């Protein structure tokens, strides 16, 4: 008998579990769209304020269109009015201005009713000596500007003109001094050529001495009188030559110099004095024969003779 083999079969069960994927529904997003905020200025159609103000004036109506509403126009009007009444922004009176306009402007700007009442704050330059001629000229300028009125009469403008006057005078004085110095140098060079060596110094001394005798104390001022060419009288070529000649003729003759003092013509003065003394022969014979008159006549005759000799030399 055959052996029976029993085979034990083991069955292994494998269970494979597939992964489970759970998908959640997408979160619902809600977007709220708000309408854009729009500012709208709505004018009242019931009241036309521009038309009310402008009436039939189309130009004024066009000007009012610049303003959004009545408050804006009122604000602009007040600002303009403030500026118009501000003394710093006053309208300058024109040719058609009324007396009231001119008076109001003068009061606002401090224009005095009399030109002599201006407060002149401007001072002359340091070292500048104000002369009577300067004062007279400035007074005339001030009066003229006050008479013209308006901006010309404004105190600030008047002061500015005074300042300009002093500045011009200072510049003119500096120019005159520079010109006088230049002319003095030219005269000196010309006299050096005309009167070489010590002759120049001697002739200038003659001229100065003669001028002092003839003009007296006024010579101090006269010598600084300026000619058109810029030269001073005391440095003028023609003057020095002429008075050098006079000085040479009269320097050593006190009688002649005395007769010519203070600008008198010595020749004519002595001639007239001689005639007056000779007339005493008829009017007062005793005085004519007096030692004083006879001595004076002798001096005059002698001076005339010396003067004639020098003129012929």
Phi and psi in degrees as GROMACS dihedral restraints (atoms count N, CA, C in turn):
[ dihedral_restraints ]
;  ai    aj    ak    al  type     phi  dphi    fc
    3     4     5     6     1   -77.3    20    10
    4     5     6     7     1   146.7    20    10
    6     7     8     9     1   -74.9    20    10
    7     8     9    10     1   138.4    20    10
    9    10    11    12     1  -101.2    20    10
   10    11    12    13     1   121.7    20    10
   12    13    14    15     1   -95.2    20    10
   13    14    15    16     1   123.5    20    10
   15    16    17    18     1   -99.1    20    10
   16    17    18    19     1   121.9    20    10
   18    19    20    21     1  -105.3    20    10
   19    20    21    22     1   123.9    20    10
   21    22    23    24     1   -93.4    20    10
   22    23    24    25     1   117.7    20    10
   24    25    26    27     1  -102.6    20    10
   25    26    27    28     1   125.3    20    10
   27    28    29    30     1  -105.6    20    10
   28    29    30    31     1   120.9    20    10
   30    31    32    33     1  -100.9    20    10
   31    32    33    34     1   124.2    20    10
   33    34    35    36     1  -103.9    20    10
   34    35    36    37     1   120.5    20    10
   36    37    38    39     1   -94.1    20    10
   37    38    39    40     1   119.1    20    10
   39    40    41    42     1  -104.6    20    10
   40    41    42    43     1   121.3    20    10
   42    43    44    45     1  -107.5    20    10
   43    44    45    46     1   119.6    20    10
   45    46    47    48     1  -101.4    20    10
   46    47    48    49     1   120.4    20    10
   48    49    50    51     1   -99.6    20    10
   49    50    51    52     1   117.0    20    10
   51    52    53    54     1   -73.8    20    10
   52    53    54    55     1   137.4    20    10
   54    55    56    57     1   -63.1    20    10
   55    56    57    58     1   138.1    20    10
   57    58    59    60     1  -101.8    20    10
   58    59    60    61     1   123.5    20    10
   60    61    62    63     1  -103.6    20    10
   61    62    63    64     1   122.1    20    10
   63    64    65    66     1  -105.6    20    10
   64    65    66    67     1   121.8    20    10
   66    67    68    69     1  -103.2    20    10
   67    68    69    70     1   117.2    20    10
   69    70    71    72     1   -82.5    20    10
   70    71    72    73     1   140.9    20    10
   72    73    74    75     1   -62.4    20    10
   73    74    75    76     1   142.2    20    10
   75    76    77    78     1   -59.5    20    10
   76    77    78    79     1   140.6    20    10
   78    79    80    81     1   -68.9    20    10
   79    80    81    82     1   129.2    20    10
   81    82    83    84     1   -74.5    20    10
   82    83    84    85     1   121.9    20    10
   84    85    86    87     1  -100.5    20    10
   85    86    87    88     1   125.3    20    10
   87    88    89    90     1  -108.9    20    10
   88    89    90    91     1   118.7    20    10
   90    91    92    93     1  -104.8    20    10
   91    92    93    94     1   122.6    20    10
   93    94    95    96     1   -99.9    20    10
   94    95    96    97     1   114.3    20    10
   96    97    98    99     1   -94.7    20    10
   97    98    99   100     1   114.6    20    10
   99   100   101   102     1   -94.0    20    10
  100   101   102   103     1   142.0    20    10
  102   103   104   105     1   -66.2    20    10
  103   104   105   106     1   138.9    20    10
  105   106   107   108     1   -60.7    20    10
  106   107   108   109     1   139.1    20    10
  108   109   110   111     1   -80.0    20    10
  109   110   111   112     1   122.2    20    10
  111   112   113   114     1  -120.1    20    10
  112   113   114   115     1   122.6    20    10
  114   115   116   117     1   -90.8    20    10
  115   116   117   118     1   122.6    20    10
  117   118   119   120     1  -123.0    20    10
  118   119   120   121     1   123.3    20    10
  120   121   122   123     1   -91.9    20    10
  121   122   123   124     1   115.8    20    10
  123   124   125   126     1  -106.3    20    10
  124   125   126   127     1   115.0    20    10
  126   127   128   129     1   -80.0    20    10
  127   128   129   130     1   147.4    20    10
  129   130   131   132     1   -72.7    20    10
  130   131   132   133     1   127.9    20    10
  132   133   134   135     1   -86.5    20    10
  133   134   135   136     1    -3.0    20    10
  135   136   137   138     1   -84.7    20    10
  136   137   138   139     1   -22.7    20    10
  138   139   140   141     1  -136.0    20    10
  139   140   141   142     1   113.2    20    10
  141   142   143   144     1   -94.1    20    10
  142   143   144   145     1    89.1    20    10
  144   145   146   147     1   -67.9    20    10
  145   146   147   148     1   -31.8    20    10
  147   148   149   150     1   -66.4    20    10
  148   149   150   151     1   -44.7    20    10
  150   151   152   153     1   -64.7    20    10
  151   152   153   154     1   -35.4    20    10
  153   154   155   156     1   -63.4    20    10
  154   155   156   157     1   -41.8    20    10
  156   157   158   159     1   -77.3    20    10
  157   158   159   160     1   -42.6    20    10
  159   160   161   162     1   -81.2    20    10
  160   161   162   163     1   -28.6    20    10
  162   163   164   165     1    62.0    20    10
  163   164   165   166     1  -126.1    20    10
  165   166   167   168     1   -96.3    20    10
  166   167   168   169     1     6.4    20    10
  168   169   170   171     1   -80.4    20    10
  169   170   171   172     1    98.0    20    10
  171   172   173   174     1   -66.2    20    10
  172   173   174   175     1   -35.1    20    10
  174   175   176   177     1   -66.3    20    10
  175   176   177   178     1   -42.5    20    10
  177   178   179   180     1   -66.5    20    10
  178   179   180   181     1   -38.9    20    10
  180   181   182   183     1   -61.9    20    10
  181   182   183   184     1   -39.3    20    10
  183   184   185   186     1   -66.1    20    10
  184   185   186   187     1   -35.5    20    10
  186   187   188   189     1   -67.3    20    10
  187   188   189   190     1   -37.5    20    10
  189   190   191   192     1   -67.8    20    10
  190   191   192   193     1   -23.5    20    10
  192   193   194   195     1   -63.7    20    10
  193   194   195   196     1   -15.1    20    10
  195   196   197   198     1   -71.3    20    10
  196   197   198   199     1   -19.9    20    10
  198   199   200   201     1  -104.4    20    10
  199   200   201   202     1   137.3    20    10
  201   202   203   204     1   -72.4    20    10
  202   203   204   205     1   -34.2    20    10
  204   205   206   207     1  -155.3    20    10
  205   206   207   208     1  -179.8    20    10
  207   208   209   210     1   -63.3    20    10
  208   209   210   211     1   -42.5    20    10
  210   211   212   213     1   -59.1    20    10
  211   212   213   214     1   -38.4    20    10
  213   214   215   216     1   -65.5    20    10
  214   215   216   217     1   -40.5    20    10
  216   217   218   219     1   -66.8    20    10
  217   218   219   220     1   -42.2    20    10
  219   220   221   222     1   -62.3    20    10
  220   221   222   223     1   -39.9    20    10
  222   223   224   225     1   -64.2    20    10
  223   224   225   226     1   -44.8    20    10
  225   226   227   228     1   -64.5    20    10
  226   227   228   229     1   -37.3    20    10
  228   229   230   231     1   -64.4    20    10
  229   230   231   232     1   -43.6    20    10
  231   232   233   234     1   -65.6    20    10
  232   233   234   235     1   -38.6    20    10
  234   235   236   237     1   -63.8    20    10
  235   236   237   238     1   -42.5    20    10
  237   238   239   240     1   -66.1    20    10
  238   239   240   241     1   -38.9    20    10
  240   241   242   243     1   -66.4    20    10
  241   242   243   244     1   -39.4    20    10
  243   244   245   246     1   -62.2    20    10
  244   245   246   247     1   -43.5    20    10
  246   247   248   249     1   -65.6    20    10
  247   248   249   250     1   -38.4    20    10
  249   250   251   252     1   -67.4    20    10
  250   251   252   253     1   -30.5    20    10
  252   253   254   255     1   -95.5    20    10
  253   254   255   256     1    -0.5    20    10
  255   256   257   258     1   -74.3    20    10
  256   257   258   259     1   124.6    20    10
  258   259   260   261     1   -54.8    20    10
  259   260   261   262     1   -27.9    20    10
  261   262   263   264     1   -77.3    20    10
  262   263   264   265     1   -11.1    20    10
  264   265   266   267     1  -125.4    20    10
  265   266   267   268     1    26.6    20    10
  267   268   269   270     1   -67.1    20    10
  268   269   270   271     1   145.9    20    10
  270   271   272   273     1   -75.5    20    10
  271   272   273   274     1   131.9    20    10
  273   274   275   276     1   -75.4    20    10
  274   275   276   277     1   127.2    20    10
  276   277   278   279     1   -58.3    20    10
  277   278   279   280     1   131.0    20    10
  279   280   281   282     1   -94.3    20    10
  280   281   282   283     1  -168.0    20    10
  282   283   284   285     1   -65.8    20    10
  283   284   285   286     1   -28.0    20    10
  285   286   287   288     1   -96.3    20    10
  286   287   288   289     1    11.2    20    10
  288   289   290   291     1   -69.8    20    10
  289   290   291   292     1   148.7    20    10
  291   292   293   294     1   -84.3    20    10
  292   293   294   295     1   167.2    20    10
  294   295   296   297     1   -62.0    20    10
  295   296   297   298     1   -34.0    20    10
  297   298   299   300     1   -64.7    20    10
  298   299   300   301     1   -40.7    20    10
  300   301   302   303     1   -63.0    20    10
  301   302   303   304     1   -43.0    20    10
  303   304   305   306     1   -67.4    20    10
  304   305   306   307     1   -40.1    20    10
  306   307   308   309     1   -64.7    20    10
  307   308   309   310     1   -42.2    20    10
  309   310   311   312     1   -64.6    20    10
  310   311   312   313     1   -41.2    20    10
  312   313   314   315     1   -65.3    20    10
  313   314   315   316     1   -44.7    20    10
  315   316   317   318     1   -60.8    20    10
  316   317   318   319     1   -41.3    20    10
  318   319   320   321     1   -67.2    20    10
  319   320   321   322     1   -42.6    20    10
  321   322   323   324     1   -67.0    20    10
  322   323   324   325     1   -32.9    20    10
  324   325   326   327     1   -95.7    20    10
  325   326   327   328     1    -0.7    20    10
  327   328   329   330     1    75.5    20    10
  328   329   330   331     1    29.2    20    10
  330   331   332   333     1   -79.9    20    10
  331   332   333   334     1   121.4    20    10
  333   334   335   336     1   -71.5    20    10
  334   335   336   337     1   161.1    20    10
  336   337   338   339     1   -80.6    20    10
  337   338   339   340     1   -11.1    20    10
  339   340   341   342     1  -131.8    20    10
  340   341   342   343     1   128.4    20    10
  342   343   344   345     1   -58.6    20    10
  343   344   345   346     1   -23.3    20    10
  345   346   347   348     1   -73.8    20    10
  346   347   348   349     1   -10.8    20    10
  348   349   350   351     1   -95.2    20    10
  349   350   351   352     1     4.3    20    10
  351   352   353   354     1   -63.6    20    10
  352   353   354   355     1   141.6    20    10
  354   355   356   357     1   -93.2    20    10
  355   356   357   358     1   102.3    20    10
  357   358   359   360     1   -87.0    20    10
  358   359   360   361     1   110.1    20    10
  360   361   362   363     1   -91.0    20    10
  361   362   363   364     1   -15.2    20    10
  363   364   365   366     1   -72.8    20    10
  364   365   366   367     1   135.2    20    10
  366   367   368   369     1  -109.0    20    10
  367   368   369   370     1   147.1    20    10
  369   370   371   372     1   -66.0    20    10
  370   371   372   373     1   155.9    20    10
  372   373   374   375     1   -58.0    20    10
  373   374   375   376     1   151.2    20    10
  375   376   377   378     1   -59.6    20    10
  376   377   378   379     1   128.9    20    10
  378   379   380   381     1    91.0    20    10
  379   380   381   382     1    -8.4    20    10
  381   382   383   384     1   -85.6    20    10
  382   383   384   385     1   123.7    20    10
  384   385   386   387     1   -94.1    20    10
  385   386   387   388     1   115.2    20    10
  387   388   389   390     1   -75.2    20    10
  388   389   390   391     1   121.9    20    10
  390   391   392   393     1   -93.9    20    10
  391   392   393   394     1   170.5    20    10
  393   394   395   396     1   -64.3    20    10
  394   395   396   397     1   -32.9    20    10
  396   397   398   399     1   -64.4    20    10
  397   398   399   400     1   -39.4    20    10
  399   400   401   402     1   -61.7    20    10
  400   401   402   403     1   -46.5    20    10
  402   403   404   405     1   -61.4    20    10
  403   404   405   406     1   -44.6    20    10
  405   406   407   408     1   -62.4    20    10
  406   407   408   409     1   -43.3    20    10
  408   409   410   411     1   -65.5    20    10
  409   410   411   412     1   -44.1    20    10
  411   412   413   414     1   -66.8    20    10
  412   413   414   415     1   -37.6    20    10
  414   415   416   417     1   -62.9    20    10
  415   416   417   418     1   -40.4    20    10
  417   418   419   420     1   -66.8    20    10
  418   419   420   421     1   -41.5    20    10
  420   421   422   423     1   -63.2    20    10
  421   422   423   424     1   -45.1    20    10
  423   424   425   426     1   -61.6    20    10
  424   425   426   427     1   -44.6    20    10
  426   427   428   429     1   -62.9    20    10
  427   428   429   430     1   -39.5    20    10
  429   430   431   432     1   -64.9    20    10
  430   431   432   433     1   -43.8    20    10
  432   433   434   435     1   -68.1    20    10
  433   434   435   436     1   -37.6    20    10
  435   436   437   438     1   -64.2    20    10
  436   437   438   439     1   -37.9    20    10
  438   439   440   441     1   -67.6    20    10
  439   440   441   442     1   -36.9    20    10
  441   442   443   444     1   -67.3    20    10
  442   443   444   445     1   -31.6    20    10
  444   445   446   447     1    72.9    20    10
  445   446   447   448     1  -170.9    20    10
  447   448   449   450     1    61.1    20    10
  448   449   450   451     1  -140.4    20    10
  450   451   452   453     1   -65.2    20    10
  451   452   453   454     1   -27.9    20    10
  453   454   455   456     1   -65.7    20    10
  454   455   456   457     1   -32.2    20    10
  456   457   458   459     1   -88.5    20    10
  457   458   459   460     1    -2.5    20    10
  459   460   461   462     1   -60.5    20    10
  460   461   462   463     1   131.8    20    10
  462   463   464   465     1   -52.8    20    10
  463   464   465   466     1   -38.0    20    10
  465   466   467   468     1   -66.6    20    10
  466   467   468   469     1   -38.5    20    10
  468   469   470   471     1   -69.0    20    10
  469   470   471   472     1   -41.9    20    10
  471   472   473   474     1   -61.6    20    10
  472   473   474   475     1   -43.0    20    10
  474   475   476   477     1   -64.5    20    10
  475   476   477   478     1   -37.5    20    10
  477   478   479   480     1   -64.4    20    10
  478   479   480   481     1   -37.3    20    10
  480   481   482   483     1   -67.5    20    10
  481   482   483   484     1   -38.9    20    10
  483   484   485   486     1   -61.4    20    10
  484   485   486   487     1   -42.2    20    10
  486   487   488   489     1   -63.9    20    10
  487   488   489   490     1   -42.5    20    10
  489   490   491   492     1   -63.3    20    10
  490   491   492   493     1   -39.1    20    10
  492   493   494   495     1   -60.7    20    10
  493   494   495   496     1   -49.2    20    10
  495   496   497   498     1   -61.8    20    10
  496   497   498   499     1   -39.5    20    10
  498   499   500   501     1   -64.2    20    10
  499   500   501   502     1   -43.2    20    10
  501   502   503   504     1   -66.2    20    10
  502   503   504   505     1   -39.9    20    10
  504   505   506   507     1   -64.8    20    10
  505   506   507   508     1   -38.8    20    10
  507   508   509   510     1   -65.0    20    10
  508   509   510   511     1   -43.1    20    10
  510   511   512   513     1   -66.2    20    10
  511   512   513   514     1   -40.0    20    10
  513   514   515   516     1   -64.8    20    10
  514   515   516   517     1   -39.2    20    10
  516   517   518   519     1   -65.1    20    10
  517   518   519   520     1   -42.2    20    10
  519   520   521   522     1   -64.4    20    10
  520   521   522   523     1   -40.0    20    10
  522   523   524   525     1   -66.1    20    10
  523   524   525   526     1   -41.3    20    10
  525   526   527   528     1   -63.7    20    10
  526   527   528   529     1   -40.7    20    10
  528   529   530   531     1   -65.5    20    10
  529   530   531   532     1   -41.3    20    10
  531   532   533   534     1   -65.0    20    10
  532   533   534   535     1   -40.5    20    10
  534   535   536   537     1   -66.7    20    10
  535   536   537   538     1   -41.8    20    10
  537   538   539   540     1   -62.6    20    10
  538   539   540   541     1   -39.7    20    10
  540   541   542   543     1   -63.9    20    10
  541   542   543   544     1   -41.9    20    10
  543   544   545   546     1   -65.0    20    10
  544   545   546   547     1   -43.4    20    10
  546   547   548   549     1   -66.9    20    10
  547   548   549   550     1   -35.0    20    10
  549   550   551   552     1   -62.5    20    10
  550   551   552   553     1   -40.2    20    10
  552   553   554   555     1   -66.3    20    10
  553   554   555   556     1   -40.8    20    10
  555   556   557   558     1   -66.1    20    10
  556   557   558   559     1   -41.7    20    10
  558   559   560   561     1   -63.2    20    10
  559   560   561   562     1   -44.0    20    10
  561   562   563   564     1   -61.0    20    10
  562   563   564   565     1   -41.1    20    10
  564   565   566   567     1   -65.7    20    10
  565   566   567   568     1   -40.0    20    10
  567   568   569   570     1   -68.6    20    10
  568   569   570   571     1   -40.4    20    10
  570   571   572   573     1   -68.9    20    10
  571   572   573   574     1   -33.2    20    10
  573   574   575   576     1   -62.7    20    10
  574   575   576   577     1   -36.6    20    10
  576   577   578   579     1   -75.7    20    10
  577   578   579   580     1   -37.6    20    10
  579   580   581   582     1   -73.7    20    10
  580   581   582   583     1   -42.8    20    10
  582   583   584   585     1  -119.6    20    10
  583   584   585   586     1    84.0    20    10
  585   586   587   588     1   -69.3    20    10
  586   587   588   589     1   154.9    20    10
  588   589   590   591     1    65.2    20    10
  589   590   591   592     1  -146.2    20    10
  591   592   593   594     1   -69.3    20    10
  592   593   594   595     1   -10.4    20    10
  594   595   596   597     1   -63.6    20    10
  595   596   597   598     1   -35.1    20    10
  597   598   599   600     1   -62.7    20    10
  598   599   600   601     1   -48.2    20    10
  600   601   602   603     1   -62.3    20    10
  601   602   603   604     1   -39.6    20    10
  603   604   605   606     1   -68.3    20    10
  604   605   606   607     1   -42.9    20    10
  606   607   608   609     1   -69.4    20    10
  607   608   609   610     1   -35.8    20    10
  609   610   611   612     1   -65.5    20    10
  610   611   612   613     1   -38.1    20    10
  612   613   614   615     1   -63.9    20    10
  613   614   615   616     1   -41.2    20    10
  615   616   617   618     1   -58.9    20    10
  616   617   618   619     1   -45.7    20    10
  618   619   620   621     1   -63.4    20    10
  619   620   621   622     1   -46.1    20    10
  621   622   623   624     1   -63.5    20    10
  622   623   624   625     1   -43.7    20    10
  624   625   626   627     1   -63.3    20    10
  625   626   627   628     1   -43.5    20    10
  627   628   629   630     1   -64.5    20    10
  628   629   630   631     1   -41.7    20    10
  630   631   632   633     1   -63.4    20    10
  631   632   633   634     1   -41.7    20    10
  633   634   635   636     1   -64.4    20    10
  634   635   636   637     1   -38.5    20    10
  636   637   638   639     1   -71.0    20    10
  637   638   639   640     1   -41.5    20    10
  639   640   641   642     1   -75.5    20    10
  640   641   642   643     1   -40.0    20    10
  642   643   644   645     1   -96.9    20    10
  643   644   645   646     1   -12.2    20    10
  645   646   647   648     1    62.4    20    10
  646   647   648   649     1  -138.8    20    10
  648   649   650   651     1   -68.2    20    10
  649   650   651   652     1   -22.7    20    10
  651   652   653   654     1   -70.8    20    10
  652   653   654   655     1   -14.1    20    10
  654   655   656   657     1   -61.6    20    10
  655   656   657   658     1   -31.8    20    10
  657   658   659   660     1   -57.4    20    10
  658   659   660   661     1   -39.3    20    10
  660   661   662   663     1   -86.5    20    10
  661   662   663   664     1   -37.0    20    10
  663   664   665   666     1   -63.5    20    10
  664   665   666   667     1   -35.7    20    10
  666   667   668   669     1   -65.9    20    10
  667   668   669   670     1   -19.2    20    10
  669   670   671   672     1   -96.5    20    10
  670   671   672   673     1     6.3    20    10
  672   673   674   675     1   -67.2    20    10
  673   674   675   676     1   131.1    20    10
  675   676   677   678     1  -102.6    20    10
  676   677   678   679     1   136.3    20    10
  678   679   680   681     1   -88.9    20    10
  679   680   681   682     1   173.5    20    10
  681   682   683   684     1   -60.8    20    10
  682   683   684   685     1   -35.0    20    10
  684   685   686   687     1   -76.8    20    10
  685   686   687   688     1    -1.6    20    10
  687   688   689   690     1    98.2    20    10
  688   689   690   691     1   -12.7    20    10
  690   691   692   693     1   -78.5    20    10
  691   692   693   694     1   151.2    20    10
  693   694   695   696     1   -89.6    20    10
  694   695   696   697     1   155.1    20    10
  696   697   698   699     1   -56.5    20    10
  697   698   699   700     1   -41.2    20    10
  699   700   701   702     1   -70.0    20    10
  700   701   702   703     1   -13.3    20    10
  702   703   704   705     1  -117.1    20    10
  703   704   705   706     1     4.2    20    10
  705   706   707   708     1   -72.6    20    10
  706   707   708   709     1   132.3    20    10
  708   709   710   711     1   -58.3    20    10
  709   710   711   712     1   -50.2    20    10
  711   712   713   714     1   -64.8    20    10
  712   713   714   715     1   -40.5    20    10
  714   715   716   717     1   -64.6    20    10
  715   716   717   718     1   -44.7    20    10
  717   718   719   720     1   -64.4    20    10
  718   719   720   721     1   -39.4    20    10
  720   721   722   723     1   -64.6    20    10
  721   722   723   724     1   -44.5    20    10
  723   724   725   726     1   -65.5    20    10
  724   725   726   727     1   -45.4    20    10
  726   727   728   729     1   -77.5    20    10
  727   728   729   730     1   -20.6    20    10
  729   730   731   732     1   -66.1    20    10
  730   731   732   733     1   -39.4    20    10
  732   733   734   735     1   -65.7    20    10
  733   734   735   736     1   -44.0    20    10
  735   736   737   738     1   -61.7    20    10
  736   737   738   739     1   -41.5    20    10
  738   739   740   741     1   -63.3    20    10
  739   740   741   742     1   -39.2    20    10
  741   742   743   744     1   -66.1    20    10
  742   743   744   745     1   -33.6    20    10
  744   745   746   747     1   -76.9    20    10
  745   746   747   748     1   -28.1    20    10
  747   748   749   750     1  -120.6    20    10
  748   749   750   751     1    -7.5    20    10
  750   751   752   753     1   -54.2    20    10
  751   752   753   754     1   -40.7    20    10
  753   754   755   756     1   -99.6    20    10
  754   755   756   757     1    14.3    20    10
  756   757   758   759     1  -120.3    20    10
  757   758   759   760     1    92.7    20    10
  759   760   761   762     1   -62.0    20    10
  760   761   762   763     1   -31.2    20    10
  762   763   764   765     1   -64.7    20    10
  763   764   765   766     1   -45.0    20    10
  765   766   767   768     1   -68.2    20    10
  766   767   768   769     1   -41.7    20    10
  768   769   770   771     1   -65.1    20    10
  769   770   771   772     1   -41.6    20    10
  771   772   773   774     1   -63.2    20    10
  772   773   774   775     1   -39.1    20    10
  774   775   776   777     1   -66.5    20    10
  775   776   777   778     1   -27.7    20    10
  777   778   779   780     1   -97.0    20    10
  778   779   780   781     1     9.3    20    10
  780   781   782   783     1   -64.1    20    10
  781   782   783   784     1   147.2    20    10
  783   784   785   786     1    61.2    20    10
  784   785   786   787     1    32.5    20    10
  786   787   788   789     1    91.3    20    10
  787   788   789   790     1    -2.0    20    10
  789   790   791   792     1   -71.7    20    10
  790   791   792   793     1   153.3    20    10
  792   793   794   795     1   -79.9    20    10
  793   794   795   796     1   113.9    20    10
  795   796   797   798     1   -61.2    20    10
  796   797   798   799     1   -39.5    20    10
  798   799   800   801     1   -62.4    20    10
  799   800   801   802     1   -47.4    20    10
  801   802   803   804     1   -68.0    20    10
  802   803   804   805     1   -38.7    20    10
  804   805   806   807     1   -62.8    20    10
  805   806   807   808     1   -44.3    20    10
  807   808   809   810     1   -68.8    20    10
  808   809   810   811     1   -37.4    20    10
  810   811   812   813     1   -62.9    20    10
  811   812   813   814     1   -42.7    20    10
  813   814   815   816     1   -67.0    20    10
  814   815   816   817     1   -40.9    20    10
  816   817   818   819     1   -64.2    20    10
  817   818   819   820     1   -41.0    20    10
  819   820   821   822     1   -62.7    20    10
  820   821   822   823     1   -40.8    20    10
  822   823   824   825     1   -64.5    20    10
  823   824   825   826     1   -39.9    20    10
  825   826   827   828     1   -64.8    20    10
  826   827   828   829     1   -39.5    20    10
  828   829   830   831     1   -69.9    20    10
  829   830   831   832     1   -39.6    20    10
  831   832   833   834     1   -67.0    20    10
  832   833   834   835     1   -29.5    20    10
  834   835   836   837     1   -65.5    20    10
  835   836   837   838     1   -19.3    20    10
  837   838   839   840     1   -65.9    20    10
  838   839   840   841     1   -17.8    20    10
  840   841   842   843     1   -61.8    20    10
  841   842   843   844     1   -27.7    20    10
  843   844   845   846     1   -99.6    20    10
  844   845   846   847     1   -43.9    20    10
  846   847   848   849     1   -82.1    20    10
  847   848   849   850     1   -32.0    20    10
  849   850   851   852     1  -155.0    20    10
  850   851   852   853     1    83.7    20    10
  852   853   854   855     1   -62.1    20    10
  853   854   855   856     1   -37.5    20    10
  855   856   857   858     1   -63.7    20    10
  856   857   858   859     1   -42.4    20    10
  858   859   860   861     1   -68.9    20    10
  859   860   861   862     1   -36.1    20    10
  861   862   863   864     1   -61.8    20    10
  862   863   864   865     1   -37.9    20    10
  864   865   866   867     1   -81.8    20    10
  865   866   867   868     1    -2.1    20    10
  867   868   869   870     1   -68.7    20    10
  868   869   870   871     1   152.0    20    10
  870   871   872   873     1   -58.7    20    10
  871   872   873   874     1   -36.3    20    10
  873   874   875   876     1   -62.7    20    10
  874   875   876   877     1   -46.2    20    10
  876   877   878   879     1   -69.4    20    10
  877   878   879   880     1   -42.1    20    10
  879   880   881   882     1   -65.1    20    10
  880   881   882   883     1   -39.4    20    10
  882   883   884   885     1   -64.9    20    10
  883   884   885   886     1   -39.7    20    10
  885   886   887   888     1   -67.3    20    10
  886   887   888   889     1   -38.8    20    10
  888   889   890   891     1   -63.3    20    10
  889   890   891   892     1   -38.4    20    10
  891   892   893   894     1   -64.6    20    10
  892   893   894   895     1   -39.5    20    10
  894   895   896   897     1   -65.0    20    10
  895   896   897   898     1   -41.2    20    10
  897   898   899   900     1   -66.0    20    10
  898   899   900   901     1   -45.0    20    10
  900   901   902   903     1   -60.1    20    10
  901   902   903   904     1   -41.5    20    10
  903   904   905   906     1   -66.0    20    10
  904   905   906   907     1   -42.6    20    10
  906   907   908   909     1   -65.1    20    10
  907   908   909   910     1   -41.6    20    10
  909   910   911   912     1   -63.7    20    10
  910   911   912   913     1   -39.0    20    10
  912   913   914   915     1   -66.3    20    10
  913   914   915   916     1   -42.3    20    10
  915   916   917   918     1   -65.9    20    10
  916   917   918   919     1   -39.3    20    10
  918   919   920   921     1   -63.6    20    10
  919   920   921   922     1   -39.2    20    10
  921   922   923   924     1   -65.5    20    10
  922   923   924   925     1   -39.8    20    10
  924   925   926   927     1   -66.0    20    10
  925   926   927   928     1   -40.8    20    10
  927   928   929   930     1   -69.5    20    10
  928   929   930   931     1   -35.9    20    10
  930   931   932   933     1   -66.3    20    10
  931   932   933   934     1   -30.3    20    10
  933   934   935   936     1   -85.0    20    10
  934   935   936   937     1   -15.2    20    10
